[in-house]
Amino acid sequence: MARELRIEIDDEQWAQLQREAHERHEDPTVYAGRVLAQELNKARFLEGSALFLSTPGVREEFASRFGPEPGPTASAA
């Protein structure tokens, strides 16, 4: 279910939001909602990953299956 959220941002932030939304051919309020949702999803993913890796034995099992070294296309998050 969607919820309405009201926030206040300063004029400089609003101008930046409008520019970025315009570059993507989106309404600024729609763009702001999408960006906020993406950031919240990222935070939830990182929290879940940390919890997963903090479970006893999981880190070692993961490393034994996939190796302790990142692949050639890996990048730091």
Backbone as JSON Lines, residues from 0, in Angstrom:
{"i":0,"aa":"M","n":[0.84,-1.17,0.0],"ca":[0.0,0.0,0.0],"c":[0.89,1.24,0.0]}
{"i":1,"aa":"A","n":[0.59,2.17,-0.85],"ca":[1.37,3.41,-0.94],"c":[0.97,4.37,0.18]}
{"i":2,"aa":"R","n":[1.93,5.1,0.67],"ca":[1.71,6.11,1.7],"c":[2.2,7.45,1.2]}
{"i":3,"aa":"E","n":[1.61,8.5,1.69],"ca":[2.06,9.84,1.32],"c":[3.06,10.32,2.34]}
{"i":4,"aa":"L","n":[4.12,10.93,1.86],"ca":[5.18,11.45,2.71],"c":[5.43,12.9,2.31]}
{"i":5,"aa":"R","n":[5.43,13.78,3.28],"ca":[5.71,15.19,2.99],"c":[7.06,15.53,3.6]}
{"i":6,"aa":"I","n":[7.92,16.13,2.78],"ca":[9.23,16.55,3.26],"c":[9.47,17.98,2.79]}
{"i":7,"aa":"E","n":[10.4,18.65,3.45],"ca":[10.8,19.98,3.04],"c":[12.26,19.93,2.66]}
{"i":8,"aa":"I","n":[12.58,20.51,1.5],"ca":[13.96,20.64,1.06],"c":[14.2,22.08,0.67]}
{"i":9,"aa":"D","n":[15.46,22.5,0.7],"ca":[15.74,23.9,0.37],"c":[15.7,24.11,-1.14]}
{"i":10,"aa":"D","n":[15.77,25.36,-1.55],"ca":[15.65,25.71,-2.96],"c":[16.74,25.08,-3.82]}
{"i":11,"aa":"E","n":[17.95,25.02,-3.29],"ca":[19.06,24.42,-4.05],"c":[18.82,22.93,-4.29]}
{"i":12,"aa":"Q","n":[18.36,22.22,-3.28],"ca":[18.06,20.8,-3.43],"c":[16.91,20.59,-4.41]}
{"i":13,"aa":"W","n":[15.9,21.46,-4.34],"ca":[14.76,21.35,-5.25],"c":[15.2,21.56,-6.7]}
{"i":14,"aa":"A","n":[16.08,22.55,-6.9],"ca":[16.58,22.82,-8.25],"c":[17.36,21.62,-8.79]}
{"i":15,"aa":"Q","n":[18.17,21.0,-7.94],"ca":[18.92,19.81,-8.36],"c":[17.96,18.67,-8.67]}
{"i":16,"aa":"L","n":[16.96,18.48,-7.85],"ca":[15.96,17.44,-8.08],"c":[15.25,17.66,-9.41]}
{"i":17,"aa":"Q","n":[14.88,18.9,-9.69],"ca":[14.22,19.21,-10.95],"c":[15.13,18.93,-12.15]}
{"i":18,"aa":"R","n":[16.42,19.31,-12.04],"ca":[17.36,19.05,-13.13],"c":[17.5,17.56,-13.4]}
{"i":19,"aa":"E","n":[17.7,16.79,-12.35],"ca":[17.89,15.35,-12.51],"c":[16.63,14.68,-13.05]}
{"i":20,"aa":"A","n":[15.47,15.11,-12.58],"ca":[14.21,14.56,-13.08],"c":[14.02,14.92,-14.55]}
{"i":21,"aa":"H","n":[14.35,16.15,-14.91],"ca":[14.22,16.59,-16.3],"c":[15.12,15.76,-17.22]}
{"i":22,"aa":"E","n":[16.34,15.46,-16.76],"ca":[17.27,14.65,-17.55],"c":[16.7,13.25,-17.81]}
{"i":23,"aa":"R","n":[15.88,12.77,-16.89],"ca":[15.29,11.43,-17.02],"c":[13.86,11.48,-17.54]}
{"i":24,"aa":"H","n":[13.41,12.68,-17.92],"ca":[12.06,12.87,-18.46],"c":[10.99,12.38,-17.48]}
{"i":25,"aa":"E","n":[11.16,12.75,-16.21],"ca":[10.22,12.36,-15.16],"c":[9.71,13.59,-14.43]}
{"i":26,"aa":"D","n":[8.56,13.45,-13.82],"ca":[8.05,14.47,-12.92],"c":[8.95,14.49,-11.68]}
{"i":27,"aa":"P","n":[9.32,15.67,-11.17],"ca":[10.21,15.72,-10.01],"c":[9.7,14.96,-8.79]}
{"i":28,"aa":"T","n":[8.41,14.99,-8.52],"ca":[7.9,14.28,-7.35],"c":[7.95,12.77,-7.55]}
{"i":29,"aa":"V","n":[7.71,12.31,-8.77],"ca":[7.81,10.88,-9.07],"c":[9.26,10.43,-8.95]}
{"i":30,"aa":"Y","n":[10.16,11.25,-9.5],"ca":[11.59,10.95,-9.43],"c":[12.06,10.89,-7.97]}
{"i":31,"aa":"A","n":[11.65,11.87,-7.17],"ca":[12.04,11.89,-5.76],"c":[11.56,10.65,-5.03]}
{"i":32,"aa":"G","n":[10.34,10.22,-5.3],"ca":[9.82,9.01,-4.67],"c":[10.61,7.78,-5.07]}
{"i":33,"aa":"R","n":[10.99,7.7,-6.35],"ca":[11.75,6.55,-6.83],"c":[13.15,6.53,-6.2]}
{"i":34,"aa":"V","n":[13.79,7.69,-6.13],"ca":[15.13,7.77,-5.54],"c":[15.08,7.38,-4.06]}
{"i":35,"aa":"L","n":[14.09,7.87,-3.35],"ca":[13.94,7.53,-1.93],"c":[13.72,6.03,-1.76]}
{"i":36,"aa":"A","n":[12.86,5.45,-2.57],"ca":[12.6,4.01,-2.49],"c":[13.86,3.2,-2.79]}
{"i":37,"aa":"Q","n":[14.65,3.63,-3.78],"ca":[15.89,2.92,-4.1],"c":[16.88,2.97,-2.94]}
{"i":38,"aa":"E","n":[17.0,4.13,-2.31],"ca":[17.92,4.26,-1.19],"c":[17.48,3.41,0.0]}
{"i":39,"aa":"L","n":[16.18,3.36,0.25],"ca":[15.67,2.53,1.35],"c":[15.88,1.05,1.05]}
{"i":40,"aa":"N","n":[15.67,0.65,-0.2],"ca":[15.91,-0.75,-0.58],"c":[17.38,-1.11,-0.43]}
{"i":41,"aa":"K","n":[18.26,-0.19,-0.8],"ca":[19.69,-0.43,-0.66],"c":[20.06,-0.61,0.81]}
{"i":42,"aa":"A","n":[19.54,0.25,1.67],"ca":[19.81,0.15,3.1],"c":[19.29,-1.17,3.66]}
{"i":43,"aa":"R","n":[18.1,-1.57,3.25],"ca":[17.53,-2.83,3.71],"c":[18.37,-4.01,3.24]}
{"i":44,"aa":"F","n":[18.85,-3.97,2.0],"ca":[19.7,-5.03,1.47],"c":[21.01,-5.12,2.26]}
{"i":45,"aa":"L","n":[21.63,-3.97,2.52],"ca":[22.9,-3.98,3.26],"c":[22.71,-4.48,4.69]}
{"i":46,"aa":"E","n":[21.61,-4.1,5.33],"ca":[21.32,-4.6,6.68],"c":[21.12,-6.11,6.66]}
{"i":47,"aa":"G","n":[20.37,-6.6,5.67],"ca":[20.14,-8.03,5.55],"c":[21.42,-8.79,5.27]}
{"i":48,"aa":"S","n":[22.28,-8.23,4.45],"ca":[23.57,-8.86,4.14],"c":[24.43,-8.96,5.39]}
{"i":49,"aa":"A","n":[24.47,-7.89,6.16],"ca":[25.26,-7.89,7.39],"c":[24.72,-8.93,8.37]}
{"i":50,"aa":"L","n":[23.41,-9.02,8.49],"ca":[22.81,-10.01,9.38],"c":[23.13,-11.43,8.9]}
{"i":51,"aa":"F","n":[23.02,-11.66,7.59],"ca":[23.33,-12.96,7.01],"c":[24.77,-13.36,7.32]}
{"i":52,"aa":"L","n":[25.7,-12.44,7.1],"ca":[27.11,-12.76,7.31],"c":[27.49,-12.85,8.78]}
{"i":53,"aa":"S","n":[26.69,-12.28,9.66],"ca":[26.99,-12.37,11.09],"c":[26.48,-13.66,11.71]}
{"i":54,"aa":"T","n":[25.7,-14.43,10.97],"ca":[25.2,-15.72,11.46],"c":[26.38,-16.68,11.56]}
{"i":55,"aa":"P","n":[26.57,-17.34,12.71],"ca":[27.72,-18.23,12.88],"c":[27.83,-19.28,11.77]}
{"i":56,"aa":"G","n":[29.02,-19.36,11.18],"ca":[29.3,-20.36,10.16],"c":[28.96,-19.95,8.74]}
{"i":57,"aa":"V","n":[28.14,-18.94,8.57],"ca":[27.69,-18.55,7.23],"c":[28.85,-17.98,6.42]}
{"i":58,"aa":"R","n":[29.64,-17.11,7.03],"ca":[30.75,-16.49,6.31],"c":[31.72,-17.56,5.79]}
{"i":59,"aa":"E","n":[32.03,-18.53,6.63],"ca":[32.96,-19.59,6.24],"c":[32.36,-20.47,5.14]}
{"i":60,"aa":"E","n":[31.08,-20.81,5.27],"ca":[30.41,-21.63,4.25],"c":[30.36,-20.89,2.92]}
{"i":61,"aa":"F","n":[30.06,-19.62,2.97],"ca":[30.01,-18.82,1.75],"c":[31.38,-18.79,1.08]}
{"i":62,"aa":"A","n":[32.43,-18.56,1.88],"ca":[33.8,-18.5,1.34],"c":[34.22,-19.84,0.77]}
{"i":63,"aa":"S","n":[33.81,-20.95,1.4],"ca":[34.19,-22.27,0.89],"c":[33.51,-22.57,-0.44]}
{"i":64,"aa":"R","n":[32.3,-22.08,-0.62],"ca":[31.58,-22.32,-1.88],"c":[32.01,-21.38,-3.0]}
{"i":65,"aa":"F","n":[32.19,-20.13,-2.67],"ca":[32.41,-19.12,-3.71],"c":[33.8,-18.51,-3.68]}
{"i":66,"aa":"G","n":[34.6,-18.86,-2.7],"ca":[35.95,-18.32,-2.61],"c":[35.98,-17.0,-1.86]}
{"i":67,"aa":"P","n":[37.1,-16.76,-1.19],"ca":[37.2,-15.52,-0.4],"c":[37.54,-14.3,-1.24]}
{"i":68,"aa":"E","n":[37.97,-14.5,-2.48],"ca":[38.39,-13.38,-3.33],"c":[37.24,-12.92,-4.23]}
{"i":69,"aa":"P","n":[37.1,-11.61,-4.42],"ca":[36.06,-11.12,-5.35],"c":[36.41,-11.47,-6.78]}
{"i":70,"aa":"G","n":[35.39,-11.59,-7.6],"ca":[35.59,-11.9,-9.01],"c":[36.18,-10.71,-9.76]}
{"i":71,"aa":"P","n":[36.52,-10.89,-11.04],"ca":[37.16,-9.83,-11.81],"c":[36.27,-8.61,-12.06]}
{"i":72,"aa":"T","n":[34.96,-8.76,-11.97],"ca":[34.07,-7.62,-12.22],"c":[33.53,-7.03,-10.92]}
{"i":73,"aa":"A","n":[34.02,-7.5,-9.77],"ca":[33.53,-7.0,-8.49],"c":[34.07,-5.6,-8.24]}
{"i":74,"aa":"S","n":[33.28,-4.81,-7.54],"ca":[33.71,-3.48,-7.14],"c":[33.28,-3.25,-5.71]}
{"i":75,"aa":"A","n":[33.98,-2.39,-5.02],"ca":[33.63,-2.08,-3.63],"c":[32.33,-1.32,-3.59]}
{"i":76,"aa":"A","n":[31.47,-1.67,-2.66],"ca":[30.17,-1.0,-2.54],"c":[30.28,0.21,-1.66]}
